[in-house]
Amino acid sequence: MEPVARRVYRLVEPIHLVTYLAEEPTAALLALGHRSYWDGYFAGRAAPLGRVPAAVVDAVFYNFAPGEVARHVPRVWEVASPEAALAAREQGAVAALRRILGDLADSPGVARAADLATVAAVSAPAHGRALYAGLQALRVPDEPVARLWHAATLLREHRGDGHNAALLAAGVGGTEAHVLLALDLGMAPEKFGRVHHLPAAQLAAVVDGMRTRGLIDAAGGLSDTGRSTKDRIEALTDELAAPAYDALRPGELDRLLGELAPIAAALEATGSR
């Protein structure tokens, strides 16, 4: 059986993904004056950190190519405040969830899922988790759909902060993490969405370095060492995410999983768009 943290992650991730995949959040952020999707992405996701410089966002996000964050931060704060970005992102995400979920959005199950997910989301340990700590300090929304989205975002970024720590402990850099994922999915790195835009020489240098370290085999796929490294990273990520669910009383975890299942299914049917 999958670890608890991974089971919950698979159900809350479709809720959070509307933030980046649906039209409404992007439109709300562009309405503030941001010039592109990526301006809105960095403004909305980095907003819980406050008006920090690009180097801080780059360190916290971990897996963006050198110079990528600096093309947007701190300029996005000249367009709109972090508080405005947070409000726009939540407004857009809630609108997207309501559109996709339809009548389900106002069901008792969504309210119950929001309540249970929030118990876990606000109770997780924050030490060493900068982005999660910033989100944890925000007000929890009252409206059930907004509260569910907020809880899903907290749980997602809590896990993400732990995942970055696991990558760091394994000596795997941000771009290397994307290459590992691409190869695990059976994709060539140069075709993978998060790194396909890199200059060919830059990506080739990363792949060559991983091959030298034994993570990639001669045929260009994951070696046994590469696969075991990725498995260890995922296992440690689950372990570090698990304390979030200690706050749930016996039976509440099962109820949370049960309430989230139809919500996640509805969102997955649309690709959370």
Backbone as a ProteinNet text record, in pm:
[ID]
protein_1_A
[PRIMARY]
MEPVARRVYRLVEPIHLVTYLAEEPTAALLALGHRSYWDGYFAGRAAPLGRVPAAVVDAVFYNFAPGEVARHVPRVWEVASPEAALAAREQGAVAALRRILGDLADSPGVARAADLATVAAVSAPAHGRALYAGLQALRVPDEPVARLWHAATLLREHRGDGHNAALLAAGVGGTEAHVLLALDLGMAPEKFGRVHHLPAAQLAAVVDGMRTRGLIDAAGGLSDTGRSTKDRIEALTDELAAPAYDALRPGELDRLLGELAPIAAALEATGSR
[TERTIARY]
84.2	0	87.7	43.6	119	123.9	231.1	234.5	119.3	74.5	-37.9	-12.9	106.4	135	121.3	159.9	149.1	4.3	-71.1	-212.7	-288	-262.3	-329.7	-280	-150.2	-93.3	-162.1	-186.1	-248.6	-389.6	-453.3	-590.3	-595.5	-497	-500.1	-429.6	-339.3	-266.4	-359.6	-461.8	-551.3	-623.3	-646.5	-710.5	-616	-491.4	-395.4	-360.4	-363.3	-317.1	-400.1	-523.9	-599	-524.5	-444.2	-368.2	-281.5	-227.6	-133	-190.3	-294.3	-342.9	-472.4	-554.5	-682.5	-665.8	-760	-750	-776.5	-866.1	-910.9	-799.7	-713.1	-606.2	-509.9	-474.8	-385.1	-450.7	-579.4	-650.4	-656.5	-678.9	-687	-552.6	-444.1	-311.2	-273.8	-310.1	-283.5	-363.3	-480	-562.4	-495.9	-401.4	-325.9	-224.1	-196.2	-97.9	23.3	29.3	142.5	136.9	253	259.3	253.5	269.6	276.2	233.8	210.9	180.5	287.4	415	522.4	537.4	506.7	499.7	397.6	279.5	175.3	213.7	279.1	323.5	413.8	518.3	614.3	553.5	469.5	405.8	315.6	232.3	138.1	203.8	297.3	356.3	454.3	527.7	626.4	565.7	441.3	380.7	383.8	365.5	371.1	506.6	611.2	744	761.7	670.5	685.4	773.7	819.3	897.4	1044.5	1068.9	1205.6	1273.5	1406.6	1477.9	1475.5	1517	1514.1	1594.7	1707.8	1793.5	1721	1635.4	1560.2	1453.6	1379.7	1278.5	1344.3	1457.1	1529	1569.4	1618.4	1661.2	1542.7	1432	1315.3	1248.4	1237.7	1172.7	1263.2	1392.5	1495.4	1521	1418.1	1437.6	1421.3	1440.7	1438.1	1579.8	1591.3	1722	1785.1	1918.8	1986.1	1934.5	1900.8	1854	1705.3	1636.9	1494.7	1409.2	1433.7	1354.8	1380.7	1505.7	1543.5	1479.4	1426.8	1355.5	1219.2	1175.7	1042.5	1044.2	1132.9	1141.9	1268.5	1262.1	1150.9	1056.5	1068.2	986.4	837.5	795.2	651.7	598.2	685.8	638.6	620.7	675	651.1	515	460.4	330.7	217.2	230.7	126.6	189.6	130.9	185.8	167.4	246.7	223.4	81.8	28.2	-108.3	-209.9	-190	-280.5	-266.9	-143.8	-120.8	-187.6	-176.2	-239.4	-391.4	-450.4	-595.2	-640.5	-566.4	-602.9	-590	-482.7	-461.2	-573.2	-609.1	-717.7	-849.8	-879.2	-1003.8	-1011.8	-902.8	-903.3	-913.8	-842.5	-845.8	-985	-1049.9	-1185.1	-1282.3	-1269.2	-1356.5	-1336.5	-1211.9	-1183.9	-1240.6	-1222.5	-1276.1	-1427.5	-1492.5	-1638.5	-1685.7	-1615.7	-1654.1	-1640.4	-1529.7	-1504.3	-1593.3	-1608.6	-1682.9	-1833.6	-1881	-2025.2	-2098.2	-2206.9	-2287.6	-2209.2	-2107	-2026.9	-1959.6	-1933	-1863.3	-1939.8	-2071.2	-2153.9	-2205.6	-2147.7	-2192.9	-2134.1	-2199.9	-2144.3	-2008.4	-1984.7	-1855.8	-1739.1	-1755.8	-1648.7	-1621.5	-1726.6	-1707.8	-1637.4	-1677.2	-1611.5	-1465.1	-1439.1	-1300.7	-1218.1	-1276.4	-1205	-1169.5	-1263.9	-1239.3	-1128.7	-1136.2	-1037.1	-899.3	-896.6	-768.9	-703.6	-785.7	-731.1	-667.1	-727.1	-666.9	-524	-504	-369.3	-282.3	-339.2	-260.3	-200.9	-273	-222.6	-140.8	-136.9	-72.4	64.2	107.1	233.7	351.8	464	582.4	638.5	679.3	725.1	875.9	947.9	1092.3	1159.5	1241.4	1312.6	1227	1105.3	1012.1	964.1	1042.7	1017.6	886.3	859.9	737.9	614.7	619.9	507.9	485.5	591.7	577.5	508.4	543.3	477.1	328.3	292.6	151.8	79.4	147.8	86.6	49.3	121.7	96.4	-23.6	-77.1	-189.7	-321	-418.6	-552.8	-615.2	-680.8	-752.6	-887.9	-921.5	-1049.5	-1169	-1278.2	-1399.7	-1480.1	-1489.9	-1572.4	-1515.4	-1596.5	-1544.2	-1454.9	-1491.2	-1407.1	-1272.9	-1275.8	-1150.5	-1066.8	-1133.3	-1060.7	-998.8	-1071.2	-1017.1	-895	-905.2	-790.9	-671.4	-697.5	-590.1	-521.9	-602	-545.7	-463.7	-516.3	-443	-310	-310.9	-187.9	-87.1	-133.6	-44.9	17.6	-64.9	-14.1	81.3	51.1	136.3	272.4	274	401.7	478.6	407.9	476.3	550.5	484	549.2	663.3	638.1	739.9	865.8	850.8	968.1	1046.8	975.9	1043.1	1109.6	1044.7	1102.8	1234.4	1237.4	1361.4	1471.6	1435.3	1534.1	1585.3	1495.2	1536.2	1628.2	1597.9	1684.7	1822.1	1822.4	1948.9	2031.5	1966.2	2037.4	2096.3	2028.9	2077.4	2178.1	2204.5	2298.7	2244.1	2112.1	2047.6	2000.2	2051	2012.8	1877	1831	1697.7	1679	1769.8	1758.2	1775.9	1864.4	1883.8	1755.7	1682.1	1556.3	1457.8	1453.3	1364.6	1409.1	1539.9	1591.7	1556.6	1573.4	1536.3	1389	1303.8	1160.2	1129.1	1189.1	1164.6	1201.2	1318.9	1363.6	1277.8	1232.9	1144.8	1012.5	969	844.5	865.2	991	1021.4	1033.2	1058.3	1070.1	1215.2	1250.7	1382.4	1382.5	1488	1490	1461.3	1512.3	1492	1346.8	1262.1	1120.2	1035.7	1099.5	1026.5	993.1	869.7	818.4	898.2	957	1023.5	1166.3	1226.4	1366.3	1385.4	1279.3	1297.1	1340.4	1313.3	1346.7	1492.7	1565.7	1705.4	1790.6	1894.1	1987	2038.6	2049.7	2086.9	2217.4	2314.2	2444.8	2433.2	2348.5	2330.9	2266.5	2161.5	2095.1	2186.8	2261.6	2354	2459.8	2505.3	2606.5	2550.8	2423.5	2359.9	2349.5	2303.1	2288.7	2424.6	2526.2	2661	2711.4	2686.8	2728.9	2659.5	2531	2457.2	2506.5	2544.8	2599.8	2733.9	2814.9	2943.4	2924.8	2819.1	2790.4	2720.7	2689.7	2628	2477.7	2414	2269	2200	2271.5	2219.1	2310.7	2251.4	2333	2378.7	2454.5	2512.8	2406.1	2290.9	2183.3	2100.5	2129.5	2057.1	1937.4	1916.7	1806.4	1854.7	1761.5	1800.6	1879.2	1991.8	2067.2	2003.6	2052.2	2003.3	2028.3	2144.5	2176.1	2081.2	2053	1961.6	1822.5	1776.2	1641.8	1635.2	1737.6	1736.2	1748	1822.5	1833	1697.3	1628.1	1495.7	1399.7	1404.1	1315.9	1342.9	1471.8	1505.6	1454	1465	1416.3	1265.9	1192	1046.6	1006.9	1078.5	1047.4	1072.7	1183.6	1213.2	1112.8	1070.1	966.8	839.3	797.5	678.9	699.8	817.3	846	840.8	896.7	898.8	760.8	674.5	539.8	443.3	475.4	382.1	336.2	422.6	376.9	255.9	228.7	111.3	-17	-19.3	-142.4	-154.7	-54.3	-60.8	-169.9	-209.9	-311.9	-452	-470.5	-602.5	-627.8	-745.9	-781.7	-811.7	-811.9	-844.1	-976	-974.2	-1093.3	-1102.6	-1040.7	-1051.5	-973	-861.2	-783.7	-864	-928.4	-1010.4	-1125.6	-1184.9	-1293.9	-1240.8	-1121.6	-1062.8	-1038.3	-979.4	-953.6	-1084.5	-1187.6	-1316.8	-1381.5	-1373.3	-1434.2	-1355.7	-1224.2	-1142.2	-1156.3	-1186.5	-1185.4	-1274.4	-1402.9	-1485.8	-1442.8	-1388.3	-1339.9	-1221.3	-1126.4	-1008.3	-1046.6	-1142.3	-1183.7	-1242.8	-1324.8	-1384.7	-1277.9	-1178.9	-1073.2	-979.3	-948.5	-861	-925.7	-1058	-1128.2	-1109.4	-1077.3	-1054.9	-907.9	-822.9	-683	-665.3	-760	-761.2	-754.9	-814.8	-819	-960.4
-119.9	0	124.8	226.8	351.3	417.7	490	566.8	666.9	698	789.4	921.6	977	1108.8	1107.5	998.5	993.3	974.7	898.5	879.3	1012.2	1090.3	1220	1313.5	1309.7	1396	1373	1248.5	1219.1	1276.7	1298.2	1349.6	1502	1562.3	1708.1	1778.1	1708.6	1772.3	1820.5	1744	1797	1925.2	1941.2	2063.5	2181.3	2162.6	2271.8	2303.9	2203.9	2223.9	2324.9	2352.3	2456.3	2588.4	2608	2731.4	2759.7	2656	2672.4	2630.6	2548.7	2493.3	2556.2	2605.6	2663.3	2808.7	2856.5	2991.8	3099.6	3071.7	3177.5	3236.6	3155.3	3215.2	3299.8	3251.3	3329.3	3460.2	3456.1	3577.1	3676.5	3627.5	3716.8	3784.8	3711.7	3769.8	3864.7	3831.8	3922.4	4051.8	4042.3	4161.5	4261.8	4215	4306.4	4387.9	4345.9	4415.8	4333.8	4208.6	4123.6	4093.9	4080.6	4075.4	3934.5	3831.8	3696.1	3595.4	3472.3	3363	3351.3	3355.7	3333.3	3448.2	3570.3	3679.3	3645.1	3600.8	3565.9	3448.3	3349.3	3232.4	3273.1	3348.6	3384.5	3481.1	3572.9	3665.8	3590.9	3500.5	3429.8	3329.5	3251.4	3145.5	3202.2	3307.1	3364.2	3462.5	3503.7	3607.9	3578.2	3451.3	3427.7	3460.7	3472.2	3506.4	3656.5	3737.7	3881.8	3932.4	4056.8	4119.9	4078.2	3953.2	3902.3	3911.6	3916	3922.2	3789.1	3792.6	3673.3	3559	3590.7	3484.7	3402.7	3466.8	3394.2	3305.1	3360	3279.7	3162.1	3186.1	3080.6	2969.5	3007.4	2908.3	2828.5	2895.3	2827.9	2737.5	2784.7	2704.7	2591.1	2610.4	2507.5	2463.4	2451.5	2377.5	2457.9	2589.3	2669.4	2691.6	2704.9	2722.5	2854.4	2863.2	2987.5	3107.2	3213.2	3335.2	3339.5	3226.9	3222.6	3304.3	3290.9	3366.1	3515.5	3552.6	3693.6	3768.1	3695.6	3763.2	3815	3772.7	3811.1	3880.6	3837.6	3891.5	3977.1	4097.8	4158.8	4245.9	4244.2	4332.4	4312.3	4187.7	4164.1	4244.3	4277.2	4353.8	4501.1	4545.1	4681.3	4692.6	4580.5	4577.4	4568.7	4479.2	4460.1	4401.2	4430.7	4384.6	4234	4171.9	4030.1	4004	4097.5	4079.3	4075.7	4163	4163.6	4034.6	3985.7	3860.7	3743.7	3739	3631.3	3632.5	3751.6	3762.7	3722	3764.8	3730.9	3581.1	3522.4	3379.9	3298.6	3333.2	3261.2	3280.1	3401.9	3429.6	3346.9	3343.8	3268.7	3118.8	3069	2925.2	2881.2	2960.1	2925.4	2926.8	3026.8	3033.2	2909.9	2868.1	2749.5	2623.6	2609.1	2490.7	2486.1	2599.4	2602	2567.4	2616	2582.9	2433.4	2375.2	2234.3	2142.3	2175.5	2086.8	2101	2214.5	2233.4	2221.9	2145.5	2132.2	2070.2	1990.7	1927.1	2030.8	2149.8	2252.6	2293.6	2287.5	2329	2210.1	2092.7	1974.2	1969.4	1899.4	1882.6	1814.8	1728.3	1659.3	1752.9	1856.2	1954.5	2028.2	2065.7	2134.2	2043.6	1916.4	1824.5	1802.5	1786.8	1770.8	1892.9	2010.9	2134.1	2141.1	2103.6	2109	2011.7	1888.5	1787.7	1820.1	1861.5	1894.8	2013.8	2107.5	2224.8	2187.7	2092.4	2047.4	2001.5	1920.6	1872.9	1985.9	2067.5	2167.4	2274.1	2314.1	2421.2	2368.2	2234.7	2176.1	2116.2	2113.8	2049.6	2130	2065.7	2138.1	2225.2	2346.8	2443.7	2461.7	2409.1	2431.1	2378.5	2462.4	2424.9	2430.8	2483.1	2485.5	2628.9	2705.6	2849.6	2881.3	2815.9	2848	2803.7	2686.4	2640.8	2735	2778.2	2868.1	2997.8	3050.2	3171.2	3149.4	3037.2	3005.2	2980	2915.9	2882.7	3009.3	3118.4	3243.9	3319.9	3277.2	3346.5	3309.2	3394.8	3367.8	3250.8	3162	3051.5	3104	3084.6	3135.2	3069.2	3140.8	3088.1	3003.4	3046.9	2980.2	2841.6	2735.9	2599.2	2570.8	2615.8	2587.4	2657.7	2782.5	2854.8	2787.9	2741.1	2675.1	2544.1	2470.2	2345.6	2372.9	2473.5	2508.6	2552.9	2632.6	2681.1	2564.1	2471	2354.5	2269.1	2248.5	2170.1	2237	2368.9	2442.7	2429.6	2441.6	2423	2283.6	2181.6	2044.6	2019	2075.5	2057.7	2122.5	2244.9	2313.3	2259.4	2208.1	2140	2019	1941.8	1827	1873.6	1979.8	2029.6	2075.8	2144.8	2186.1	2064.5	1960.6	1838.1	1767.4	1772.4	1710.4	1778.7	1909.6	1981.9	1940	1921.5	1875.8	1737	1650.4	1514.9	1518.7	1604.6	1620.2	1670.1	1768.3	1825.1	1719.3	1639.2	1534.2	1430.1	1407.4	1309	1368.2	1498.9	1563.2	1582.7	1593.4	1610.3	1754.9	1825.3	1964	1976.3	2100.5	2123.5	2073.8	2108.8	2061.5	1910.5	1857.7	1712.3	1641.7	1704.6	1644.3	1631.3	1731.1	1723.7	1614	1599.3	1494.2	1356.7	1339.9	1213.1	1180.7	1281.7	1259.5	1226.4	1299.8	1274.2	1130.8	1088.1	953.1	847.8	876.5	782.6	766.8	874.3	871.1	816.6	783.7	731.6	836.9	962.8	1073.3	1116	1162.5	1222.4	1358.7	1393.3	1521	1641.4	1638.4	1753.9	1769.6	1669.1	1678.4	1710.7	1712.3	1726.9	1873.9	1899.6	2035.2	2133.8	2090.7	2186.5	2219	2139.7	2167.8	2172.4	2150.7	2147.3	2282.7	2390.2	2524.3	2560.9	2479.3	2511.7	2501	2583	2567	2423.4	2367.9	2226.8	2194.6	2283.7	2258.2	2254.8	2341.2	2346.4	2217.8	2173	2050.3	1929.5	1929.1	1817.9	1809	1923.4	1923.2	1862.4	1890.9	1832.2	1681.2	1637	1493.5	1424.3	1485.8	1426.6	1413.4	1514.3	1508	1396.2	1375.2	1267.7	1131.3	1125.4	999.9	969.1	1071.1	1052.4	1003.4	1049.4	1008.9	873.6	814.6	683	682.5	800.1	807.4	772.4	791.6	763.5	661.9	564.2	460.8	501.7	416.1	447.5	469.1	405.1	419.3	545.6	621.2	744.9	730	610.4	590	592.5	577	569.9	442.2	456.2	338.6	282	167.7	112.5	210.4	275	374.7	493.7	536.8	649	617.3	496.7	459.6	444.5	383.8	368.7	504.9	596.8	732.4	801	790.4	852.4	788.3	657.5	589.7	636.1	653.5	700.7	842.2	925.6	1063.2	1064.5	984	980.7	923.7	822.4	763.6	863.9	937.7	1038.1	1152.3	1188.8	1291.9	1250.6	1126.5	1076.2	1080.1	1039	1036.6	1176.8	1273.2	1410.5	1476.1	1429.8	1486.9	1426.7	1309.6	1235.3	1308.7	1387.2	1449.7	1540.9	1588.7	1675.1	1603.7	1471	1396.3	1341.4	1371.2	1330	1404.7	1520.7	1600.9	1544	1453	1393.7	1281.2	1281.5	1178.6	1046.8	935.4	806.8	813.8	765.8	767.6	889.4	1001.6	1123.5	1114.1	1044	1029	953.1	844.2	768.7	853.6	935.9	1022.9	1127.3	1179.3	1276.7	1213.5	1094	1025.7	1000.3	960.4	933.1	1057.4	1168.9	1293	1351.4	1333.1	1388.6	1311.3	1182.9	1097.4	1149.6	1180.4	1228.6	1366.4	1448.7	1581.1	1566.1	1482.3	1459.5	1396.8	1304.6	1238.8	1338.6	1430	1531.1	1622.9	1657.3	1745.9	1673.4	1548.5	1472	1447.6	1440.3	1418.5	1534.9	1652.4	1769.7	1808.3	1730.8	1770.5	1894.2	1920.5	2038.3	2169.3	2167.6	2289	2347.4
0	0	0	-72.9	-77.8	60.2	90.3	214.6	219.6	340.3	358.3	287.9	305.3	248	96.7	32.5	-113.4	-156.2	-80.3	-113.1	-107.2	-3.6	6.9	-103	-128.8	-232.6	-367.2	-401.7	-530.9	-538.7	-425.2	-423.6	-411.6	-343.7	-330.9	-446.9	-514.9	-624.3	-735.7	-777.1	-880.4	-837.4	-706.8	-657	-674.8	-636.9	-647.7	-792.5	-880	-1018	-1095.8	-1053.3	-1124.1	-1119.2	-1015.6	-998.5	-1120	-1181.6	-1291.4	-1426.8	-1427	-1553	-1601.8	-1511.8	-1551.7	-1595.3	-1674.4	-1728.7	-1623.8	-1529.9	-1438.6	-1351.9	-1288.2	-1207.4	-1290.7	-1409.1	-1494.5	-1534.4	-1571.3	-1609.8	-1494	-1373	-1256.9	-1230.9	-1249	-1227.5	-1340.6	-1463.3	-1574.7	-1559.5	-1499	-1478.9	-1384.9	-1305.3	-1218.2	-1297.5	-1420.3	-1501.9	-1538.1	-1493.3	-1529.5	-1678.5	-1738.7	-1884.7	-1942.3	-1860.3	-1912.9	-1806.9	-1853.5	-1761.5	-1653.9	-1692.4	-1596.4	-1497.7	-1539.9	-1442.4	-1334.3	-1378.1	-1281.3	-1195.8	-1256.6	-1180.6	-1065.8	-1098.4	-993.4	-892.5	-939.2	-845.5	-748.6	-800.8	-715.1	-622.9	-676.6	-594.3	-492.3	-529.7	-437.5	-338.7	-361.4	-277.9	-128.4	-82.6	63.1	124.9	43.5	94.6	113.9	57.6	62.8	-50.6	-39	-145.6	-138.7	-158.3	-149.5	-286.4	-289.6	-417.5	-491.1	-616.6	-701.7	-642.5	-579.6	-525.9	-420.6	-341.9	-238.5	-303.6	-398.3	-468.3	-538.8	-603.5	-673.3	-576.7	-459	-360.4	-307.6	-282.4	-225.9	-329.3	-453.6	-558	-605.7	-598.9	-617.2	-760.3	-843	-967.9	-1095.8	-1088.6	-1209.4	-1260.9	-1391.6	-1453.8	-1409.6	-1409.8	-1369.8	-1450.2	-1379.2	-1442.6	-1472.1	-1461.2	-1497.2	-1401.4	-1272.6	-1174.3	-1188.4	-1212.4	-1217.7	-1334.5	-1431.5	-1540.2	-1494.8	-1377.6	-1330	-1193.2	-1107.6	-971.1	-961.9	-905.4	-830.3	-913.4	-1046	-1128.2	-1103.3	-1075.1	-1054.5	-936.8	-840.1	-724.1	-758.3	-870.4	-916.3	-984.1	-1026.1	-1093.4	-991.8	-896.7	-795.7	-670.5	-557.1	-429.6	-413.2	-324.4	-293.8	-244.1	-167.5	-116.2	-230.5	-331	-446.1	-526.6	-539.6	-612.6	-542	-410.2	-334.1	-352.2	-345.3	-358.8	-499.3	-601.1	-739.3	-763.6	-712.4	-733	-668.7	-544.9	-477.8	-551	-590.2	-661.6	-789.6	-866	-990.6	-968.1	-867.4	-839.4	-796.2	-712.4	-667.1	-784.7	-872.2	-989.5	-1078.2	-1095.4	-1177.2	-1113.3	-983.3	-915.2	-924.1	-907.9	-915.7	-1056.8	-1157.1	-1294.3	-1321.3	-1278.7	-1308.3	-1224.8	-1097.7	-1007.9	-1021.6	-1070	-1085.8	-953	-950.9	-828.8	-714.1	-747.3	-642.2	-552.9	-607.8	-530.5	-405.3	-411.4	-297.3	-216.8	-238.4	-166.7	-26.3	64.7	199.5	197.5	98.6	92.2	72.4	-8	-27.3	103.8	174	302.3	402.7	407.4	500.8	462	332.6	287.1	321.1	304.1	335.6	483.4	568.1	712.4	753.4	705.3	744	684.8	558.8	497	566.8	611.8	679.6	812.4	884.2	1010.7	987.9	885.1	853.9	800.4	713	641.2	731.6	835.1	921.2	1038.4	1054.5	1172.4	1145.2	1019.5	985.2	1037.4	1065.9	1111.7	1000.9	1036.1	935.8	932.7	1029.5	1033.6	907.2	845.6	724.6	599.8	609.3	495.7	475.2	402.6	391.2	320.5	208.3	134.2	212.3	271.9	353	470.8	534.5	649.5	609.1	490.4	443.2	421.5	364.5	343.3	475.4	567.1	697.3	773.8	747.3	817.7	762.1	648.7	587.3	655	638.7	691	616.2	689	627.4	578.6	451.5	399.7	468.6	473.6	534.6	436.3	311.2	211.2	181.2	178	169.2	49	-71.5	-188.3	-175.1	-129.3	-108.3	0.2	105.6	214.3	166.5	82.3	28.5	-58.9	-146.4	-231.4	-146.3	-44.3	42.2	113.1	164.2	233.3	136.8	16	-83.4	-117.6	-125.4	-156.2	-43.7	79.6	194.4	194.6	176.8	179.5	63	-52.2	-169	-147.8	-94.6	-76.4	44.6	144.1	254.4	199.6	117	55.1	-36.6	-111.2	-202.6	-132.7	-21.2	55.7	102.2	146.4	188.1	71.7	-45.2	-164.8	-201.9	-190.9	-218.9	-122.3	3.5	101.4	66.7	20.2	-18.9	-140.4	-237.2	-353.6	-311.1	-223	-176.2	-104.6	-21	52.8	-41.6	-154.9	-252.4	-349.5	-336.8	-426.9	-567.3	-579.1	-709.2	-722.6	-821.3	-843.8	-909.2	-923.6	-976.9	-1118.5	-1208.2	-1345.7	-1351.8	-1271.3	-1266	-1222.3	-1131.7	-1086.3	-1202	-1289	-1405.3	-1501	-1518.3	-1606.4	-1549.4	-1418.4	-1354.6	-1378.9	-1361.5	-1379.7	-1524.8	-1616.8	-1758.8	-1794.9	-1753.5	-1787.1	-1718.4	-1596.6	-1526.1	-1600.1	-1666.7	-1743.6	-1884.6	-1916.6	-2049	-2155.5	-2114.4	-2208.4	-2223.1	-2341.1	-2360.4	-2291.2	-2216.8	-2145.1	-2233.4	-2358	-2445.9	-2490.2	-2459.8	-2491.8	-2369	-2251.6	-2126	-2101.5	-2058.5	-2051.1	-1969.6	-1858.7	-1771.1	-1813.5	-1901.6	-1941	-2092	-2168.8	-2314.3	-2370.3	-2294.3	-2341.8	-2318.8	-2243.2	-2214.1	-2340.6	-2350.2	-2461.6	-2465.9	-2587.2	-2602	-2532.1	-2540.6	-2478.4	-2326.4	-2271.4	-2125.6	-2074.8	-2143.7	-2101.8	-2121.8	-2231.7	-2257.6	-2148.7	-2098.3	-1992.6	-1864.2	-1835.3	-1717.6	-1733.8	-1849.7	-1875.2	-1870	-1928.1	-1925.4	-1782.4	-1701.7	-1562.4	-1487.1	-1515.7	-1451.2	-1500.1	-1625.1	-1677.1	-1609.2	-1590.6	-1523.3	-1380.7	-1315.3	-1177.5	-1170.1	-1286.2	-1287.7	-1275.7	-1286.7	-1276.1	-1407.4	-1518.7	-1652.4	-1718.6	-1786.2	-1848.7	-1988.9	-2050.7	-2181.6	-2288.3	-2272.7	-2370.5	-2350.3	-2242.2	-2215.8	-2125.6	-2069.9	-1976	-1832.3	-1739.5	-1599.3	-1573.6	-1508.8	-1466.6	-1340.8	-1296	-1169.6	-1056.1	-1059.4	-956.7	-966.2	-1087.3	-1105.4	-1055.3	-1085.8	-1040.7	-889.2	-829.8	-684.2	-617	-678.6	-623.4	-625.9	-737.1	-746.5	-646.8	-633.2	-538.1	-394.8	-360.6	-225.5	-202.9	-304.8	-292.5	-268.5	-343.9	-328.9	-192.9	-146.8	-15.9	95.7	86.5	188.9	181.8	61.3	47	119.8	101.6	172.3	323.9	367	510.8	570.6	498.7	550.1	545.5	454.9	444.4	545.4	598.6	683	808.8	876.9	1001.6	986.9	866.6	847.1	887.9	876.1	898.5	1039.3	1121.6	1261.9	1337.4	1284.8	1352.8	1336.4	1243.5	1222.4	1321.4	1379.9	1476.3	1404.3	1478.8	1415.8	1338.7	1218.6	1133.8	1045	1086.5	1007.6	877.3	880.2	757.2	652.4	692.6	598.6	545	633.9	588.4	489.8	516.8	424.6	288.2	286.8	159.9	85.1	158.5	96.2	38.3	108.9	59.5	-58.4	-57.3	-164.6	-294.6	-287.2	-406.3	-519.2	-495.4	-607.8	-657	-568.3	-608.8	-701.8	-661.8	-744.7	-877.7	-876.5	-1000.8	-1099.1	-1048.8	-1136.1	-1195.5	-1116.8	-1164.9	-1261.5	-1231.5	-1319.8	-1455.4	-1457.5	-1585	-1681	-1627.2	-1711.8	-1717.3	-1651.2	-1641.9	-1556.3	-1466.2	-1378.6	-1457.8	-1575.2	-1659.2	-1663.5
[MASK]
+++++++++++++++++++++++++++++++++++++++++++++++++++++++++++++++++++++++++++++++++++++++++++++++++++++++++++++++++++++++++++++++++++++++++++++++++++++++++++++++++++++++++++++++++++++++++++++++++++++++++++++++++++++++++++++++++++++++++++++++++++++++++++++++++++++++++++++++++

